[in-house]
Every structure is written in structure tokens, then in C-alpha cells.
């Protein structure tokens, strides 16, 4: 199969994916709805994440609208840009144009990309600007220009505004300075360039730092809580699960092909560069998985370097294995999107199943009254589903209590509330209200996207 044929296959896969999105009965994942909701009110920061995804979604939905199919196409578009950035990265790593194009096409259908390109997440823009930053770093190492340092600082700053996991880039750069003399010389010989890099990087970060300062550093506190190192639970299962997930995400066939030829692996500059931008990330998350736990996507930036390194090596040893890898990953992608097309009744899809029907039933009961929702995910999903209705949605929050999600900051239910409303949650969630009130259970819902039954109350004031 030629690269032209593979390009056509990618195009057909995208058409099939869009068709699956159009006909599926699935809804938005809770975090996706949350990001959409954030994008409706632009700010320099949000409770759990920096602001770049919300900014991009605001511009995108302003042009293409907020329909389900429109939002689901957004990550696919971003992945096309990521794929092109990988093409440029491969060129910068001395691959020829034909192999670089094949690498970019192959990346689009590794299991990680097939899954991630179906979901709106902060990883999308992190991967895009992380890859561009790697390209700019290589260019800066080679030409040592002040302008290159400027661009590197700006784009790395954007990676940080996408997700704070971009801090791994700085750790990887530090490692590269230690293990590669060429990189160290480039930075030592350009003190002005390094200063420009740092200043441009900090300039991009400044608005989010200012927002965090004015909001009690809530985003950094949340990130620290996610690490959860206070609750150590040494185990071997989580690390094995994490390693297995990384192998599956990058493509098992490609990984084991690499292992088979591992004795021929050499530490040239390109491999040192790719290892520097993958091993620190993988090792840190692996240690965290041993101490507490770790989600597979926490090491997402490392997959860029890992994939390119595996591809580059295997393509050089046995090029036909790359085509076999492409076919296998393509089949996995077809199965995934076929499952979406038929709205497969499987527990894997529970979190995106039955949301619109639930929202329609809720809307039919509450009419035009305000709705108060205690759970962040349900809050996000319902807010999205009734976005064209007049209902206002609030989150229970007692003044001076610890903030646990963004909606307690942006849409709090005030303690002096005196107008009746409907509540999804528990009556104890609104016990702080200063006015005398009473609640009546309207209905209890057992829905697939929530592990616990959801209760709807009508709250009225005496």
C-alpha cells in the first residue's frame, strides 16, 4: 500500500466516524459538557484546568455551533493538526518525507488517537503545542536564533495554558541538556535567546497566574489533590495496568516489533531526544501509579515521542511491519466507531449513554423553573442538554466552604434564596439556606451514567 492509498483510507475513516457520530444515541461525556460550559463564559482560568481549551471551544462554537456532531468533530480537526505537527517533527528528526508522512498517518489511527479524537479533552491542545514545541526546540538547537527561542517560549506557554502537565517538557529539556552536548552548547552560547525564551514563556502564562492568585490558587490545589500522595497505597497492580495501557495505546504490534529488534537500537541524537521527551514522563507517572494510582492519559505527551521512536526504528529495520501495524490499528478504529454508530449496549459506554433522554424527562417535569444540581458531571450534562431552554442552573455552595468544582464559583446557589426550585441531589446539600424550606421527592432515577440513583426534589419556601 502506498502513502496515497493510506491517505484515502484515513479520509474514509473520518467519514465513517462522522457518520457514526451523526447516528449514535450517545451523548457528551460529563467532562466534555463541562468544557463546553466553561467556553460559554471566558476567563483566564477555571477550577481544575487552565483556560486554553475553553478559549478554543468558544471560537469554534461561535463559527460551527454547539450541536453534538459539531462538538465531536472538534477533536478530529485538532488531531489533523497534531498529525501534521508530527510530520514536521519527523522531518526535523532526519526522516525522509515519505516516511514522515507515513508516520503522521499511522499516528492518526493508533488506539490512543482513535479514542482521544472522539473526546473533547485538554490533552488535545497539550499534544498539539507540545509537538510544535519539540519541533521548535530542534530548530533552535540547530540554528540557535533568538527568534527560535521566542517561538519556543510562546508555544510552550500555550502548552501550559492547555494543561499543566506541560511542566514535563521543562523536565525533559533539563534532561536533554544533561545528556546531549549539542543541546547544552546551543543554550550556553545563546544567553539572550534563553532569556527571551523564559520571558516569552512567562508572558503567556501571566494571565492564568494572575487568575489563580485572585482565586486562592484553586487550580494548583486541585492538581495537587489529584496526585493524592497523602493516601499512599503501595501496589503492583496499578503500575502493571498503567504499562499495559501504554502498550495498547501506542499499538501492541508496533511495540512488540520494536522489542523484537531491540538489540539493534542505538543512542543517536534523535533517539536521545525522543527518550528525553518520554522517559521522564513515563517514569514519574509510573511511580505515582505504584504509590497511589495513575490514569493512562496522564502520560499522554510521552506517547508522541514513544510512537515516533518506535516507528522510526521499526520502519528502518522492517518497513513492511509498519503497514501491518497500520492495518491492525485501522481495524481497531473501525470497531470503535462501529460501536458508536450502533450505540453499543456495553458498560464501557455507560458514561455517555441515556443522558439526553434523562434531560428530556427532567425538562418535562421542571418546565421553566430553576434547577439546582449537586453533582459536577450531572450539572454539566444537564446544562448542555437544556442549553436552548430558559432554565437557570445553580450549584449548592455555602459561603467560605472549600471549593470543590468550578460551578460553585461561577453558579452558586445563594444562602438567601427564597424562590422555589428543583433539586437534583440530596436535601442535605441545601440545608445551609437561611429561609425556611421544605423538599418533596418527585422521582428517583436509575441511569447508566451514574453509579448511584439520582433523586429529583422540588424545594419550596414556607
ZIZI-V164459 format. One record per backbone hydrogen bond with DSSP energy under -1.0 kcal/mol. NH is the residue of the N-H (numbers start at 1). CO is the residue of the C=O. If there is no record, write none. Layout:
nh | co
NH | CO
NH | CO
This chain:
nh | co
6 | 2
7 | 3
8 | 4
9 | 5
10 | 6
11 | 7
12 | 8
13 | 9
14 | 10
15 | 11
16 | 12
17 | 13
18 | 14
19 | 15
20 | 16
21 | 17
22 | 18
23 | 19
24 | 20
27 | 352
33 | 29
34 | 30
35 | 31
36 | 32
37 | 33
38 | 34
39 | 35
40 | 37
41 | 38
46 | 49
52 | 161
55 | 51
56 | 52
57 | 53
58 | 54
59 | 55
60 | 56
61 | 57
62 | 58
64 | 60
65 | 61
71 | 67
72 | 68
73 | 69
74 | 70
77 | 73
78 | 74
79 | 75
80 | 76
81 | 77
82 | 78
83 | 79
84 | 80
85 | 81
86 | 82
87 | 83
88 | 84
89 | 85
90 | 86
91 | 87
92 | 88
93 | 89
94 | 91
95 | 90
100 | 96
101 | 97
102 | 98
103 | 99
104 | 100
105 | 101
106 | 102
107 | 103
108 | 104
109 | 106
110 | 107
112 | 249
114 | 110
115 | 111
116 | 112
117 | 113
118 | 115
119 | 116
124 | 121
126 | 122
127 | 123
128 | 124
129 | 125
130 | 126
131 | 127
132 | 128
133 | 129
134 | 130
135 | 131
136 | 132
137 | 133
138 | 134
139 | 135
140 | 136
141 | 137
142 | 138
143 | 139
144 | 140
149 | 145
150 | 146
151 | 147
152 | 148
153 | 149
154 | 150
155 | 151
156 | 152
157 | 153
158 | 154
159 | 155
160 | 156
161 | 157
163 | 159
166 | 163
167 | 164
168 | 165
169 | 166
171 | 167
172 | 168
173 | 169
174 | 170
175 | 171
176 | 172
177 | 173
178 | 174
179 | 175
180 | 176
184 | 180
185 | 181
186 | 182
187 | 183
188 | 184
189 | 185
194 | 190
195 | 191
196 | 192
197 | 193
198 | 194
199 | 195
200 | 196
201 | 197
202 | 198
203 | 199
204 | 200
205 | 201
206 | 202
209 | 205
210 | 206
211 | 207
212 | 208
213 | 209
214 | 210
217 | 212
221 | 217
222 | 218
223 | 219
224 | 220
225 | 221
226 | 222
227 | 223
228 | 224
231 | 228
233 | 291
235 | 290
240 | 236
241 | 237
242 | 238
243 | 239
244 | 240
245 | 241
246 | 242
247 | 243
248 | 244
249 | 245
250 | 246
251 | 247
255 | 251
256 | 252
257 | 253
258 | 254
259 | 255
260 | 256
261 | 257
262 | 259
264 | 261
265 | 262
268 | 266
272 | 268
273 | 269
274 | 270
275 | 271
276 | 272
277 | 273
278 | 275
279 | 275
282 | 278
283 | 279
284 | 280
285 | 281
286 | 282
287 | 283
288 | 284
289 | 285
290 | 286
291 | 287
292 | 288
298 | 295
299 | 296
300 | 297
302 | 299
303 | 300
304 | 301
306 | 302
307 | 303
308 | 304
309 | 305
310 | 306
311 | 307
312 | 308
313 | 309
314 | 310
315 | 311
316 | 312
317 | 313
318 | 314
321 | 318
322 | 319
324 | 320
325 | 321
326 | 322
327 | 323
328 | 324
329 | 325
330 | 326
331 | 327
332 | 328
333 | 329
334 | 330
335 | 331
336 | 332
337 | 333
338 | 334
339 | 335
340 | 336
341 | 337
342 | 338
343 | 340
344 | 339
346 | 344
349 | 346
350 | 347
352 | 349
353 | 350
358 | 354
359 | 355
360 | 356
361 | 357
362 | 358
363 | 359
364 | 360
365 | 361
366 | 362
367 | 363
369 | 366
371 | 392
372 | 422
373 | 394
374 | 424
379 | 375
380 | 376
381 | 377
382 | 378
383 | 379
384 | 380
385 | 381
386 | 382
387 | 384
389 | 386
394 | 371
395 | 411
401 | 398
408 | 405
409 | 406
410 | 406
411 | 407
413 | 395
417 | 414
421 | 459
422 | 370
423 | 457
424 | 372
425 | 455
429 | 426
430 | 427
431 | 428
433 | 430
434 | 415
438 | 460
440 | 458
442 | 456
443 | 456
445 | 454
450 | 447
454 | 445
456 | 443
457 | 423
458 | 440
459 | 421
460 | 438
462 | 436
